[in-house]
């Protein structure tokens, strides 16, 4: 029974070491979630924007209409302008 406990403990430490190493490498390479994402305007549905959507709104979930031009969602970098909506493609800048 004692050897089983030691094996479980060793496996736990190994897993934690692997996770810590991965996180450290990600930081060392300058990788972060925000660095891999970009704001894309005009693609969110009503109340599904990620943050501030102009006058009358404060932050996440406050857009008043689908595909509101000044409401944005975070999307993977390089994909925004290829996202199609009934009102046109996504935009890297607020839409009128």
Short mmCIF file of the C-alpha atoms (twelve columns), coordinates in Angstrom:
data_MODEL
# 
_entry.id   MODEL 
# 
loop_
_atom_site.group_PDB 
_atom_site.id 
_atom_site.type_symbol 
_atom_site.label_atom_id 
_atom_site.label_alt_id 
_atom_site.label_comp_id 
_atom_site.label_asym_id 
_atom_site.label_seq_id 
_atom_site.Cartn_x 
_atom_site.Cartn_y 
_atom_site.Cartn_z 
_atom_site.pdbx_PDB_model_num 
ATOM 1  C CA . UNK A 1  0.000   0.000  0.000   1 
ATOM 2  C CA . UNK A 2  2.874   2.353  0.819   1 
ATOM 3  C CA . UNK A 3  4.423   1.919  -2.657  1 
ATOM 4  C CA . UNK A 4  1.073   2.794  -4.281  1 
ATOM 5  C CA . UNK A 5  0.919   6.005  -2.242  1 
ATOM 6  C CA . UNK A 6  4.472   6.893  -3.302  1 
ATOM 7  C CA . UNK A 7  3.614   6.216  -6.970  1 
ATOM 8  C CA . UNK A 8  0.521   8.458  -6.803  1 
ATOM 9  C CA . UNK A 9  2.507   11.224 -5.110  1 
ATOM 10 C CA . UNK A 10 5.274   10.963 -7.716  1 
ATOM 11 C CA . UNK A 11 2.740   11.125 -10.548 1 
ATOM 12 C CA . UNK A 12 1.123   14.191 -8.993  1 
ATOM 13 C CA . UNK A 13 4.458   15.996 -8.675  1 
ATOM 14 C CA . UNK A 14 5.367   15.085 -12.256 1 
ATOM 15 C CA . UNK A 15 2.075   16.491 -13.559 1 
ATOM 16 C CA . UNK A 16 2.482   19.701 -11.580 1 
ATOM 17 C CA . UNK A 17 6.050   20.119 -12.835 1 
ATOM 18 C CA . UNK A 18 4.885   19.696 -16.433 1 
ATOM 19 C CA . UNK A 19 2.140   22.294 -15.999 1 
ATOM 20 C CA . UNK A 20 4.516   24.756 -14.365 1 
ATOM 21 C CA . UNK A 21 7.098   24.285 -17.101 1 
ATOM 22 C CA . UNK A 22 4.476   24.869 -19.812 1 
ATOM 23 C CA . UNK A 23 3.271   28.065 -18.169 1 
ATOM 24 C CA . UNK A 24 6.828   29.314 -17.772 1 
ATOM 25 C CA . UNK A 25 7.648   28.616 -21.423 1 
ATOM 26 C CA . UNK A 26 4.503   30.422 -22.547 1 
ATOM 27 C CA . UNK A 27 5.502   33.483 -20.527 1 
ATOM 28 C CA . UNK A 28 9.086   33.345 -21.783 1 
ATOM 29 C CA . UNK A 29 7.931   33.357 -25.392 1 
ATOM 30 C CA . UNK A 30 5.681   36.358 -24.733 1 
ATOM 31 C CA . UNK A 31 2.601   34.306 -25.456 1 
ATOM 32 C CA . UNK A 32 -0.588  35.537 -23.864 1 
ATOM 33 C CA . UNK A 33 -4.243  35.182 -24.636 1 
ATOM 34 C CA . UNK A 34 -4.587  38.886 -25.413 1 
ATOM 35 C CA . UNK A 35 -1.606  38.778 -27.788 1 
ATOM 36 C CA . UNK A 36 -3.324  36.072 -29.813 1 
ATOM 37 C CA . UNK A 37 -6.673  37.878 -29.970 1 
ATOM 38 C CA . UNK A 38 -7.997  41.077 -31.543 1 
ATOM 39 C CA . UNK A 39 -11.109 43.222 -31.204 1 
ATOM 40 C CA . UNK A 40 -13.596 42.610 -33.998 1 
ATOM 41 C CA . UNK A 41 -16.426 45.111 -34.401 1 
ATOM 42 C CA . UNK A 42 -19.879 44.458 -35.785 1 
ATOM 43 C CA . UNK A 43 -20.059 40.699 -35.198 1 
ATOM 44 C CA . UNK A 44 -21.634 40.275 -31.763 1 
ATOM 45 C CA . UNK A 45 -25.240 39.459 -31.092 1 
ATOM 46 C CA . UNK A 46 -27.426 41.545 -28.768 1 
ATOM 47 C CA . UNK A 47 -25.981 41.454 -25.265 1 
ATOM 48 C CA . UNK A 48 -23.045 39.233 -26.298 1 
ATOM 49 C CA . UNK A 49 -20.314 41.843 -26.859 1 
ATOM 50 C CA . UNK A 50 -17.071 41.565 -24.911 1 
ATOM 51 C CA . UNK A 51 -16.899 45.154 -23.649 1 
ATOM 52 C CA . UNK A 52 -17.803 48.834 -24.140 1 
ATOM 53 C CA . UNK A 53 -20.093 49.355 -27.089 1 
ATOM 54 C CA . UNK A 54 -20.410 53.124 -27.262 1 
ATOM 55 C CA . UNK A 55 -22.927 55.522 -25.699 1 
ATOM 56 C CA . UNK A 56 -25.450 53.909 -23.391 1 
ATOM 57 C CA . UNK A 57 -23.325 50.821 -22.776 1 
ATOM 58 C CA . UNK A 58 -20.693 50.140 -20.181 1 
ATOM 59 C CA . UNK A 59 -19.092 46.779 -20.746 1 
ATOM 60 C CA . UNK A 60 -19.607 43.109 -21.593 1 
ATOM 61 C CA . UNK A 61 -23.125 42.068 -22.536 1 
ATOM 62 C CA . UNK A 62 -24.504 45.575 -23.069 1 
ATOM 63 C CA . UNK A 63 -24.880 45.855 -26.851 1 
ATOM 64 C CA . UNK A 64 -28.389 46.837 -27.878 1 
ATOM 65 C CA . UNK A 65 -28.670 45.115 -31.263 1 
ATOM 66 C CA . UNK A 66 -27.242 42.270 -33.317 1 
ATOM 67 C CA . UNK A 67 -24.071 43.201 -35.238 1 
ATOM 68 C CA . UNK A 68 -23.916 46.631 -33.568 1 
ATOM 69 C CA . UNK A 69 -21.093 48.520 -35.298 1 
ATOM 70 C CA . UNK A 70 -19.444 49.861 -32.158 1 
ATOM 71 C CA . UNK A 71 -19.686 46.598 -30.170 1 
ATOM 72 C CA . UNK A 72 -16.782 44.184 -30.319 1 
ATOM 73 C CA . UNK A 73 -15.849 40.578 -29.572 1 
ATOM 74 C CA . UNK A 74 -12.379 39.172 -29.070 1 
ATOM 75 C CA . UNK A 75 -11.520 36.796 -31.906 1 
ATOM 76 C CA . UNK A 76 -8.330  34.965 -32.898 1 
ATOM 77 C CA . UNK A 77 -5.854  37.395 -34.477 1 
ATOM 78 C CA . UNK A 78 -6.144  37.539 -38.248 1 
ATOM 79 C CA . UNK A 79 -9.729  36.239 -38.489 1 
ATOM 80 C CA . UNK A 80 -11.872 39.339 -37.926 1 
ATOM 81 C CA . UNK A 81 -12.327 40.649 -41.439 1 
ATOM 82 C CA . UNK A 82 -13.190 37.175 -42.749 1 
ATOM 83 C CA . UNK A 83 -16.152 36.800 -40.352 1 
ATOM 84 C CA . UNK A 84 -19.356 37.258 -42.329 1 
ATOM 85 C CA . UNK A 85 -22.605 38.590 -40.823 1 
ATOM 86 C CA . UNK A 86 -25.932 39.636 -42.381 1 
ATOM 87 C CA . UNK A 87 -24.615 43.218 -42.162 1 
ATOM 88 C CA . UNK A 88 -21.222 42.533 -43.781 1 
ATOM 89 C CA . UNK A 89 -17.838 41.354 -42.554 1 
ATOM 90 C CA . UNK A 90 -16.247 42.052 -39.192 1 
ATOM 91 C CA . UNK A 91 -14.116 45.171 -38.855 1 
ATOM 92 C CA . UNK A 92 -10.951 46.023 -36.922 1 
ATOM 93 C CA . UNK A 93 -12.377 49.523 -36.327 1 
ATOM 94 C CA . UNK A 94 -15.848 50.575 -35.124 1 
ATOM 95 C CA . UNK A 95 -18.491 50.689 -37.840 1 
ATOM 96 C CA . UNK A 96 -20.958 53.540 -38.271 1 
# 
